[in-house]
Amino acid sequence: MNKLFGYKIIFMTLLLASLTPSISALDRIHFYSTNPLWPEPRFEKDHLFSLDILFYEGSAKKGRRKCDDCQTNLLDIYGTYNMRLLGKNVPKKDFSTFPDIILTLLSQIPSCCNDFGRLSFCGSFDTKQAEIMLTQNFKNGLFCLLHLPIRSLDIDCITYRDLSPTGPNTPNKDNPIWKAFLASFGTILKQYDLDMGPYKCTHIGDVSAMLGWTMNYEATEVVDFVDMTVKAGALFPSGKKRDPDKVFSLPHGYDGHFGLPFAFDIAVGFYEWLTVELHVDALVLFKHTRCLRMKTACEQSGMIKLAKGRATVDPGLIVQAGGYVQADHVVRGLSLTVGYSFSHRGDDKVCPCDTETFNTFIASSDEMFKRWKRHTLHFKAEYDFTKEDSRFGPRIGLFYNWHLKGERTFKTNTVGASFGLDITLKL
């Protein structure tokens, strides 16, 4: 009877995992960096308190464009920069100024060569990130969780290369208007309040608070145990937003959007040492109106846009799914884990407030608002110092997150360490 009941438990939990809408999507899934594995299913113990601190860092000089195998320069993940039409349809030009005259003359040059007037940007990206998680159990499997991320983001060593043709092709690199544009590039950006310099900032991300329920089921003869955890909560827009006046700035959270994170985990134990876990989570972000740079012509590409205005952004759904295999306590307290995750963010919908200046279709065609995805391989080693019947259980770990492939992402591998402490507040 216990064996039949165990089969039913496993079947129902796996069915629930497959049917649960991907609704712990905390603030850790971003296009510019791989993220660590999600927490294991929560231990069902009344009044258990846990403190977890993670620190990890990484760097990149390359990224991925529209397809999984298209590796590109770090700052070209949205395409090379069409400077020939940078000024097309930009409002309020002042033709008494040299920059606007050059922009207008450049846009009037006919070109059969798609590379004329294009620039490719290179740069280097470095990040250092920390996460603090506080989890408190109540009774009957209920618990709450507070998550605080802190990020240092740095884009430096920014250079560009002229892709315009040479030789007899016309127009080419020797075109006098193009040469005048390059000579006054900095002045043009300054006139439109744009800074193309390095970006470096340390700031908190978006804080999350979640409620959850967990179950540890061991009354089965089929497997060692079945653990299941469900979480849901709120994400608050406390992170620093992308600066519209800095070309290469990055958001430290989700750009001012309030969100609802959801997560589901199930782990099954075998042979008294092997654990297999499946995970799905999602983050639903709500519309938010902010000031941003928008395209004024479909042909414009890259991160540089001259026109700025307010728009309502309806973000795409952020989803992460994956699993891991863990050799649990194979040598005393040492556990080894190998995992895989797939992260995806859908297209953002952009609705400009000033529809006379900005066309909704053109603004939304910007690749910066298109979907991105990433495949990550995770490695983790953790040592658990907890002794039987002890109120305190410290843990330390090392982990590595390997960017396998992706689309519109920085190719940032990260390495880090973790510290955890479990305290039973009431025995």
C-alpha positions in Angstrom: 0.0 0.0 0.0 2.8 2.4 0.8 4.5 1.6 -2.5 1.3 2.4 -4.5 0.8 5.6 -2.5 4.4 6.6 -3.2 3.9 6.1 -7.0 0.8 8.3 -6.8 2.8 11.1 -4.9 5.5 11.1 -7.5 3.1 11.1 -10.4 1.0 13.9 -9.0 4.0 16.1 -8.2 5.5 15.6 -11.6 2.1 16.4 -13.2 1.9 19.5 -11.1 5.3 20.6 -12.2 4.4 20.2 -15.8 1.0 22.0 -15.5 2.0 24.8 -13.1 2.1 28.0 -15.1 5.5 29.5 -15.1 4.3 32.2 -13.0 12.1 31.7 -7.5 12.1 34.2 -10.3 13.8 36.7 -8.2 15.9 39.6 -9.5 18.8 37.5 -10.8 17.9 36.8 -14.5 19.4 39.4 -16.8 20.8 39.4 -20.4 24.2 40.6 -19.3 25.2 37.8 -16.9 24.7 34.2 -16.0 23.1 33.5 -12.6 23.6 30.8 -10.0 21.3 27.8 -9.4 18.1 28.4 -7.6 17.7 27.3 -4.0 16.9 23.7 -3.2 13.4 22.8 -2.1 12.9 24.2 1.4 13.5 21.9 4.4 10.1 21.3 6.2 11.1 22.1 9.8 9.1 24.4 12.1 10.8 27.7 13.1 13.9 27.0 10.9 15.7 30.3 10.0 18.2 30.4 7.1 20.7 33.1 6.0 22.3 32.6 2.6 24.9 34.9 1.1 26.2 34.5 -2.5 29.0 36.4 -4.1 29.9 36.0 -7.8 31.7 37.8 -10.6 32.3 37.5 -14.3 33.5 39.3 -17.4 32.9 39.3 -21.1 34.1 40.8 -24.4 31.8 38.9 -26.7 28.0 38.4 -26.9 25.4 36.6 -28.9 23.1 38.1 -31.5 19.9 36.8 -33.2 20.9 33.2 -33.4 22.5 30.8 -31.0 25.7 30.5 -33.0 26.2 34.1 -34.0 29.0 35.4 -31.7 29.6 39.1 -32.0 31.3 42.0 -30.3 30.0 42.7 -26.9 28.2 46.0 -27.8 26.8 44.7 -31.2 24.3 42.2 -29.7 21.5 44.4 -31.2 23.3 44.8 -34.5 25.9 47.1 -35.9 25.1 50.9 -35.8 23.6 52.5 -38.8 25.0 56.0 -38.5 24.0 57.0 -42.0 20.4 57.2 -40.9 21.0 58.2 -37.3 19.3 61.5 -37.8 16.4 60.4 -39.9 13.0 61.7 -38.6 14.7 63.1 -35.4 12.5 66.0 -34.3 13.5 69.6 -33.6 16.7 69.7 -35.6 18.4 73.1 -35.6 19.8 73.6 -39.1 21.9 76.5 -37.9 24.1 74.0 -36.1 26.8 72.0 -37.8 25.9 68.6 -36.2 22.3 68.7 -37.5 23.5 69.8 -40.9 25.9 66.9 -41.1 23.2 64.4 -39.9 20.8 65.7 -42.6 23.4 65.6 -45.4 24.5 62.1 -44.4 21.0 60.7 -44.5 20.5 62.0 -48.0 23.5 60.0 -49.4 22.1 57.1 -51.5 23.8 53.8 -50.7 23.5 50.4 -52.4 26.0 49.1 -49.9 24.4 48.2 -46.5 27.8 48.7 -44.8 28.3 52.3 -45.7 28.0 54.5 -42.6 28.0 51.6 -40.2 30.0 51.2 -37.0 30.8 48.2 -35.0 31.4 48.7 -31.2 33.7 46.7 -29.0 33.9 46.9 -25.2 34.5 44.9 -22.1 32.0 44.0 -19.4 32.8 43.2 -15.7 30.3 42.5 -13.0 30.5 41.7 -9.2 27.2 40.6 -7.6 26.1 39.7 -4.1 22.8 38.2 -3.0 21.4 38.1 0.6 18.5 35.8 1.3 16.7 35.5 4.6 14.2 32.6 5.0 12.0 31.9 8.0 9.9 28.8 8.5 6.6 28.9 10.4 4.5 25.8 10.9 3.0 23.2 8.6 5.5 23.9 5.8 4.8 27.6 5.5 7.7 30.0 5.2 8.6 33.5 4.0 11.7 34.7 2.1 13.4 38.1 1.6 15.9 38.6 -1.3 18.3 41.5 -1.7 20.7 41.7 -4.7 23.6 44.1 -5.0 25.4 44.7 -8.3 28.5 46.4 -9.6 28.3 46.7 -13.4 31.1 48.1 -15.5 31.4 48.6 -19.3 34.8 49.9 -20.4 37.4 49.9 -23.1 34.8 51.2 -25.6 36.0 51.5 -29.2 34.4 51.4 -32.6 35.4 50.3 -36.1 34.2 51.8 -39.4 32.6 49.1 -41.6 32.2 51.4 -44.6 33.7 49.9 -47.8 37.0 51.0 -49.3 38.3 51.2 -52.9 36.2 52.1 -55.9 32.9 51.4 -54.2 30.8 54.6 -53.7 30.0 55.9 -51.2 33.0 54.7 -49.2 35.2 55.6 -46.2 36.6 58.6 -48.1 33.2 60.2 -48.5 33.8 63.8 -47.2 30.4 64.0 -45.5 31.1 60.7 -43.7 34.5 61.8 -42.7 33.0 65.1 -41.3 30.5 63.0 -39.4 33.2 60.9 -37.8 35.2 64.0 -36.9 32.2 65.6 -35.2 30.7 62.4 -33.7 31.3 63.4 -30.1 29.9 66.9 -30.7 26.7 65.4 -32.3 26.1 63.1 -29.3 26.7 66.0 -26.9 24.1 68.1 -28.7 21.6 65.4 -28.0 22.7 64.9 -24.4 24.2 61.5 -25.0 27.3 60.2 -23.3 29.1 57.3 -25.1 31.8 56.9 -22.3 32.3 54.0 -19.9 29.6 53.1 -17.5 30.4 51.9 -13.9 27.9 51.8 -11.0 27.3 49.8 -7.9 23.7 49.8 -6.7 21.1 47.4 -5.1 18.8 45.5 -7.4 15.1 44.9 -7.0 14.1 43.6 -3.6 11.7 40.6 -3.5 9.5 39.2 -0.7 7.9 35.8 -1.1 5.6 33.4 0.8 6.0 29.7 0.2 4.9 26.2 1.2 7.1 23.1 1.3 6.6 19.4 1.8 9.2 16.7 2.6 7.6 13.3 1.9 9.6 10.2 3.0 6.9 7.6 3.6 7.5 5.7 0.4 9.3 2.5 -0.6 9.7 3.6 -4.2 12.3 6.4 -3.6 14.1 7.9 -0.7 12.0 11.0 -0.6 10.0 13.6 -2.6 10.5 17.3 -1.7 8.2 19.9 -3.2 8.2 23.7 -2.7 5.9 26.4 -4.2 6.7 30.2 -3.8 4.9 33.4 -4.8 5.5 37.0 -3.9 6.2 40.5 -5.0 9.2 42.2 -6.6 9.7 45.9 -5.8 11.5 48.3 -8.3 14.3 49.4 -6.0 17.1 48.9 -8.5 18.8 51.7 -10.5 17.2 52.2 -13.9 19.0 52.4 -17.2 20.1 56.0 -17.8 18.7 57.2 -21.2 21.5 59.8 -21.5 24.3 57.1 -21.2 24.5 55.0 -24.3 25.9 51.9 -22.6 24.3 52.1 -19.1 22.6 48.9 -17.8 19.6 48.4 -15.5 20.5 47.1 -12.0 17.0 45.6 -11.7 14.0 45.5 -14.1 14.0 49.2 -15.0 11.3 50.4 -12.6 8.7 47.6 -13.2 6.8 46.1 -10.3 6.6 42.3 -10.6 5.1 39.1 -9.3 7.6 36.2 -9.0 6.4 32.6 -8.9 8.4 29.3 -8.5 7.9 25.6 -8.3 10.6 23.0 -7.3 10.4 19.2 -6.9 13.3 17.0 -5.9 13.4 13.2 -5.7 16.0 11.1 -3.9 17.4 7.8 -4.9 19.9 5.2 -3.5 20.4 7.3 -0.3 22.9 9.7 -2.1 21.4 10.8 -5.5 19.0 13.7 -5.9 17.3 14.8 -9.1 15.5 18.2 -9.1 13.3 20.0 -11.5 12.6 23.8 -11.4 10.3 26.3 -13.2 9.9 29.9 -12.3 8.6 33.1 -13.9 8.4 36.8 -13.3 5.4 38.8 -14.4 6.3 42.4 -14.8 3.7 45.2 -15.0 3.6 48.2 -17.3 5.6 51.2 -16.4 6.0 54.7 -18.1 9.5 56.1 -18.2 11.8 58.3 -20.3 13.8 56.4 -22.9 15.6 56.6 -26.2 13.5 55.4 -29.2 14.0 54.8 -32.9 12.6 57.3 -35.4 13.3 55.2 -38.5 13.1 51.5 -39.0 16.6 51.4 -40.5 18.3 52.7 -37.3 20.1 50.0 -35.3 22.4 49.5 -32.3 22.2 51.2 -28.9 22.6 54.8 -30.1 19.4 56.8 -30.6 19.1 60.5 -30.6 15.4 61.0 -29.9 14.2 60.8 -26.4 10.6 60.7 -25.0 8.3 59.1 -22.5 6.8 55.8 -23.3 4.8 53.0 -21.6 6.7 49.7 -21.6 4.8 46.4 -21.3 7.6 43.9 -20.5 7.8 40.4 -21.8 7.4 37.4 -19.4 10.7 36.2 -17.8 10.9 32.5 -17.5 13.5 30.1 -16.2 13.3 26.3 -16.3 15.9 23.6 -15.7 17.1 20.9 -13.3 20.1 19.4 -11.7 21.6 16.1 -10.5 23.2 16.1 -7.1 25.5 13.6 -5.4 24.3 14.4 -1.9 26.9 14.1 1.0 29.1 11.7 -1.0 32.1 12.4 1.3 30.8 13.4 4.7 29.1 16.8 4.2 30.3 17.3 0.6 27.7 17.5 -2.1 28.4 17.9 -5.8 25.9 19.3 -8.3 25.6 19.6 -12.1 22.7 21.5 -13.5 21.2 23.1 -16.6 18.9 26.1 -17.0 17.1 27.9 -19.8 16.3 31.6 -19.3 14.0 33.6 -21.6 12.5 37.0 -21.7 9.7 37.8 -24.2 9.4 40.9 -26.4 8.6 44.2 -24.7 5.8 46.3 -26.1 6.6 50.0 -26.4 3.8 52.7 -26.6 5.2 56.2 -27.0 3.3 58.9 -25.2 4.0 61.4 -28.0 2.6 59.6 -31.0 3.2 62.6 -33.3 6.9 62.4 -32.8 7.3 58.6 -32.4 5.6 55.8 -34.4 4.6 52.9 -32.1 5.6 50.3 -34.7 9.0 51.8 -35.4 9.7 52.3 -31.7 8.8 48.6 -30.9 11.0 47.3 -33.8 14.1 48.2 -31.8 16.1 45.0 -31.1 16.7 46.3 -27.6 13.1 45.5 -26.9 13.1 42.1 -28.5 13.3 38.8 -26.7 16.5 37.3 -25.4 17.3 33.8 -24.3 20.3 31.9 -22.7 21.3 28.3 -22.0 23.5 27.9 -18.9 25.4 24.9 -17.4 25.9 25.0 -13.6 28.5 23.4 -11.4 28.4 23.5 -7.6 30.3 22.0 -4.7 29.0 22.6 -1.2 30.1 21.3 2.2 27.5 21.1 5.0 28.9 21.2 8.5 25.6 20.5 10.2 25.7 17.9 13.0 22.8 15.8 14.1 20.6 17.4 16.7 22.5 20.7 16.4 20.6 24.0 16.3 23.2 25.5 14.0 24.1 24.3 10.5 26.7 26.3 8.6 27.3 25.6 4.9 29.9 26.9 2.4 30.1 26.4 -1.4 31.8 27.2 -4.7 30.0 27.4 -8.0 30.6 28.1 -11.7 28.0 29.2 -14.3 28.9 28.6 -17.9 27.2 30.5 -20.7 26.6 27.8 -23.4 24.7 29.8 -26.0 22.0 32.4 -26.3 20.4 35.2 -28.2 20.9 39.0 -27.6 23.0 38.2 -24.5 26.5 39.0 -23.1 28.6 35.9 -23.0 29.4 36.2 -19.3 30.5 33.2 -17.3 30.4 33.7 -13.6 32.3 32.1 -10.7 31.4 32.5 -7.0 31.1 31.4 -3.5 28.2 30.9 -1.0 27.8 30.9 2.7 24.7 29.6 4.5 23.6 29.2 8.1 20.5 27.3 9.3 19.3 28.1 12.8 16.5 26.2 14.6 14.9 29.0 16.6 12.7 26.6 18.6 13.5 23.0 19.3 
